[in-house]
């Protein structure tokens, strides 16, 4: 796991006029919502000049979240993927970009308590802190940019569902060159993975067939969930190992791990259109470390800490720049 010490990071970049940045994001969002396009990159870090174009990335590390707000859990997930030796050692993996993706029409969550433009401003701060941490690790000899510098794109999508978002990324002109398309590495939590592999979310056929072309080309890195709702590390590892053996149990359209020894179509991954090669060929892997019982970091806990005026807890949940923005703008005080 990447060292999460962030207290040494400078936060001078937060001192720019963020109120004007919020206004800019609000205007960009309004323009985006009024057009037919379903995906747009709103800004990049480092910021590019109008005449400057970033090289077409070979690899996209995509962190898709509500960012309400960005937390140290998001920070760890992004850093772990960007610094993972197996990712760095892959041939032709660079240059690489981290895409912070915000859905403006989420199927499950209303745009509150922080407005989308405020979240985007926090994402910009968060992106700067990610890059500063990478520079720090490089100075310590723990990270190398031999395969191309890492940049961050802050983007929005109108789609709530994974497959549609991935399709948009595949045709985004900033990520394609001729017939060459950037490989997508989606950084998701275990809870998201179980939903992604649940046939109920793929009407009308209710099979996983639509995932087949995506996972032939791209990858999923699944982070452990440490709360009791999802079981321990062993339970989550077993879910994938069962898939690697071609077994997946469906209960009310939702994916669960079959009981030991369970056979038949009901427990068959192929029976719902999936492939065991997703696991055996490393297209879908568990990443990071997990200790059963470790403290949970979540956006909900951040909002609770702010509401309770608990700044010490807040420091353990978000990066310094994001924390400063939250306090300066009095976000979540009444959430």
C-alpha positions in Angstrom: 0.0 0.0 0.0 1.2 3.5 -0.8 2.3 5.7 2.1 -0.6 8.0 2.8 1.3 10.7 4.7 0.0 13.9 3.2 0.6 16.4 5.9 3.9 17.5 4.3 2.2 18.5 1.1 2.2 22.2 0.4 -1.2 23.7 0.0 -0.2 27.0 -1.7 -2.1 26.1 -4.8 -5.3 26.2 -2.8 -4.8 29.9 -2.2 -5.7 30.8 -5.8 -9.1 32.4 -6.2 -11.2 29.2 -5.9 -14.4 31.2 -6.0 -13.6 32.2 -9.6 -12.8 28.5 -10.3 -16.2 27.5 -9.0 -17.9 30.0 -11.2 -15.9 28.7 -14.2 -16.9 25.1 -13.4 -20.6 26.2 -13.0 -20.5 27.8 -16.4 -18.8 24.7 -18.0 -21.4 22.4 -16.4 -24.3 24.6 -17.8 -22.8 24.4 -21.3 -22.2 20.7 -21.0 -25.8 20.1 -19.8 -27.2 22.1 -22.8 -25.4 20.0 -25.4 -25.9 16.5 -26.7 -22.4 15.3 -25.8 -22.3 12.8 -22.9 -18.6 13.1 -21.9 -16.3 16.1 -21.5 -12.9 16.8 -20.0 -13.4 20.1 -18.1 -9.8 20.7 -17.0 -6.4 19.1 -16.7 -3.6 19.1 -14.1 -1.0 20.4 -15.0 -3.1 22.9 -16.9 -2.5 22.9 -20.6 -2.3 26.1 -22.7 -4.8 26.5 -25.6 -2.1 25.6 -28.1 -0.7 22.7 -26.1 -1.9 19.2 -26.5 -1.0 16.3 -24.1 0.3 13.2 -25.8 -2.3 10.4 -26.5 -2.1 8.3 -23.3 -1.5 4.5 -23.6 -3.2 3.9 -20.3 -6.1 5.6 -18.5 -6.5 5.0 -14.7 -10.2 5.9 -14.2 -11.5 6.8 -10.8 -15.3 7.3 -11.1 -16.9 8.6 -7.9 -19.4 11.2 -6.6 -16.4 12.9 -4.9 -18.6 14.3 -2.2 -15.9 15.0 -1.1 -12.7 13.3 -2.4 -11.2 11.4 0.5 -8.0 9.7 1.6 -9.5 6.5 0.4 -9.7 7.9 -3.1 -6.2 9.2 -2.7 -4.9 5.7 -1.8 -6.8 4.0 -4.6 -5.4 6.4 -7.2 -1.8 6.2 -5.9 -1.8 2.4 -5.5 -2.8 2.1 -9.2 -0.4 4.7 -10.5 2.6 3.3 -8.6 1.7 -0.4 -8.8 4.9 -2.3 -10.1 2.8 -4.6 -12.3 1.2 -1.6 -14.0 4.6 0.2 -14.4 6.2 -2.9 -15.8 3.6 -3.5 -18.5 5.1 -2.9 -22.0 3.8 0.3 -23.8 1.9 1.4 -20.7 3.0 5.1 -20.9 2.2 7.9 -21.1 -0.6 7.5 -18.6 -3.4 9.7 -17.3 -5.6 9.6 -14.2 -9.2 10.4 -15.1 -11.3 11.7 -12.2 -14.8 11.1 -13.5 -18.0 12.7 -12.0 -21.4 11.6 -13.2 -23.7 14.6 -13.3 -26.8 12.5 -13.6 -26.2 9.7 -11.2 -29.0 7.1 -11.1 -29.0 6.9 -7.3 -27.7 10.2 -5.8 -29.1 13.7 -6.0 -26.6 16.6 -6.4 -26.3 17.4 -2.7 -25.1 18.4 -0.2 -22.2 19.9 -2.2 -23.0 21.3 -5.7 -21.2 19.7 -8.7 -19.1 22.8 -9.3 -17.8 22.6 -5.7 -17.0 19.0 -6.1 -15.1 19.8 -9.3 -13.1 22.4 -7.5 -12.2 19.9 -4.8 -11.3 17.4 -7.6 -8.9 19.9 -9.0 -7.2 20.4 -5.6 -7.1 16.7 -5.1 -5.5 16.2 -8.6 -2.7 18.6 -7.6 -2.1 16.8 -4.4 -1.9 13.4 -6.2 0.8 14.8 -8.6 2.7 16.4 -5.7 2.7 13.0 -3.9 4.1 11.3 -7.0 6.8 13.9 -7.2 7.6 13.2 -3.5 7.8 9.5 -4.1 10.0 10.0 -7.2 12.4 12.1 -5.1 12.6 9.2 -2.6 13.3 6.8 -5.4 10.0 5.0 -4.9 8.5 5.9 -8.2 9.8 6.5 -11.7 8.2 8.3 -14.6 10.3 6.5 -17.2 7.2 5.6 -19.2 6.0 9.1 -19.4 4.8 11.7 -17.0 1.4 11.2 -15.3 -1.3 13.9 -15.9 -4.8 14.2 -14.4 -8.0 15.0 -16.3 -11.1 16.2 -14.5 -14.1 15.0 -16.5 -17.9 14.7 -16.4 -20.3 12.2 -17.8 -24.1 12.2 -18.2 -24.3 8.4 -18.0 -24.9 6.7 -14.7 -23.9 3.2 -15.8 -20.4 1.7 -16.2 -20.6 0.3 -19.7 -21.9 3.5 -21.2 -19.1 5.5 -19.5 -16.5 3.1 -20.8 -17.8 3.4 -24.3 -17.6 7.2 -24.2 -14.0 7.0 -23.0 -13.2 4.6 -25.9 -14.1 7.2 -28.5 -12.9 10.4 -26.7 -10.5 12.1 -29.2 -8.1 13.0 -26.5 -7.6 9.3 -25.8 -7.5 7.9 -29.3 -5.1 8.1 -32.3 -6.1 6.4 -35.5 -6.9 2.8 -34.6 -5.0 3.1 -31.3 -7.2 3.3 -28.2 -6.0 3.9 -24.7 -6.3 0.9 -22.4 -8.8 1.7 -19.6 -8.0 0.6 -16.0 -11.1 1.2 -13.9 -10.5 1.6 -10.2 -13.6 0.4 -8.4 -14.6 -0.9 -5.0 -15.7 -4.4 -4.2 -19.2 -3.2 -3.7 -19.2 -1.7 -7.2 -17.7 -4.9 -8.7 -20.6 -7.0 -7.3 -23.1 -4.6 -8.9 -21.1 -4.6 -12.2 -21.3 -8.4 -12.3 -25.0 -8.5 -11.5 -27.3 -9.3 -14.5 -30.2 -7.2 -13.1 -28.4 -4.1 -14.3 -28.3 -5.2 -17.9 -31.9 -5.3 -19.2 -33.6 -6.6 -21.2 -31.5 -9.8 -21.6 -30.1 -9.6 -18.1 -26.8 -11.2 -18.9 -23.1 -10.0 -18.7 -22.6 -10.3 -22.4 -22.1 -6.5 -22.8 -19.0 -6.7 -20.5 -17.3 -9.2 -22.8 -15.9 -6.7 -25.5 -14.9 -4.3 -22.7 -12.9 -6.9 -20.7 -11.2 -8.2 -23.7 -9.4 -4.9 -24.0 -9.6 -3.2 -20.6 -9.1 -4.0 -17.0 -10.7 -3.6 -13.5 -8.8 -3.1 -10.3 -11.0 -3.9 -7.4 -10.3 -2.4 -3.9 -11.3 -4.3 -0.8 -14.3 -3.0 1.3 -13.5 -3.2 5.0 -17.0 -2.7 6.5 -19.1 -5.6 7.8 -21.6 -5.3 4.9 -19.2 -7.0 2.5 -17.4 -9.6 4.6 -13.7 -9.8 5.3 -10.7 -9.9 2.9 -11.0 -13.7 2.6 -14.7 -13.5 1.6 -13.9 -10.9 -1.1 -10.9 -12.9 -2.4 -13.1 -16.0 -2.6 -15.6 -14.1 -4.8 -13.0 -13.6 -7.5 -11.4 -17.1 -7.0 -14.8 -18.6 -7.6 -15.2 -16.6 -10.7 -11.8 -17.9 -11.9 -13.3 -21.3 -11.6 -16.3 -20.3 -13.6 -18.7 -20.0 -10.7 -21.0 -17.1 -9.9 -24.3 -17.4 -8.0 -27.1 -15.0 -8.8 -29.7 -14.2 -6.1 -32.5 -11.8 -7.2 -30.3 -10.7 -10.1 -27.4 -9.8 -7.8 -24.0 -11.6 -8.0 -22.8 -13.5 -4.9 -20.2 -16.1 -4.3 -21.5 -19.7 -4.6 -21.4 -22.0 -1.6 -18.5 -24.5 -1.7 -19.4 -27.4 -4.0 -22.4 -25.7 -5.6 -22.8 -26.8 -9.2 -25.2 -26.2 -12.1 -26.3 -23.3 -14.3 -27.4 -21.3 -11.2 -23.8 -21.1 -10.1 -22.3 -20.8 -13.5 -20.5 -17.7 -14.7 -21.0 -18.7 -18.3 -24.6 -19.3 -17.6 -25.1 -15.5 -17.3 -22.7 -14.6 -20.2 -19.5 -14.1 -18.2 -16.0 -15.6 -18.7 -13.7 -17.1 -16.1 -10.8 -15.7 -18.2 -11.7 -12.2 -16.8 -10.0 -13.5 -13.6 -7.5 -16.0 -14.9 -6.0 -13.6 -17.5 -5.8 -10.7 -15.0 -8.5 -8.5 -16.5 -10.2 -8.3 -13.1 -8.0 -8.3 -10.0 -8.2 -7.4 -6.3 -5.6 -4.7 -5.4 -4.3 -3.0 -2.3 -4.1 -4.2 1.3 -7.0 -4.8 3.6 -6.9 -5.5 7.3 -10.1 -6.8 8.8 -11.4 -4.3 11.3 -9.4 -1.3 10.0 -10.9 2.1 10.2 -13.2 3.0 7.4 -12.7 6.2 5.4 -15.8 7.4 3.6 -17.4 10.6 2.3 -20.2 10.1 4.8 -17.6 10.2 7.7 -16.2 13.4 6.3 -19.6 15.1 6.3 -20.2 13.9 9.8 -16.9 15.2 11.0 -17.6 18.6 9.5 -21.1 18.7 11.0 -19.7 17.8 14.4 -16.9 20.4 14.0 -14.3 17.7 14.5 -11.3 19.0 12.6 -9.0 16.3 14.0 -11.1 13.6 12.5 -11.4 15.5 9.3 -7.5 15.6 9.0 -7.6 11.7 9.0 -10.2 11.5 6.3 -9.2 14.0 3.6 -6.0 15.6 2.1 -4.9 19.0 3.5 -6.0 20.9 0.4 -9.5 19.4 0.3 -9.9 19.9 4.0 -9.0 23.5 3.7 -11.4 24.0 0.9 -14.2 22.4 2.9 -13.6 24.6 5.9 -13.0 27.8 4.0 -16.3 27.3 2.0 -18.2 25.9 5.0 -19.3 22.8 3.1 -21.3 20.1 4.8 -22.0 22.1 8.0 -25.7 21.5 7.7 -25.7 18.2 5.8 
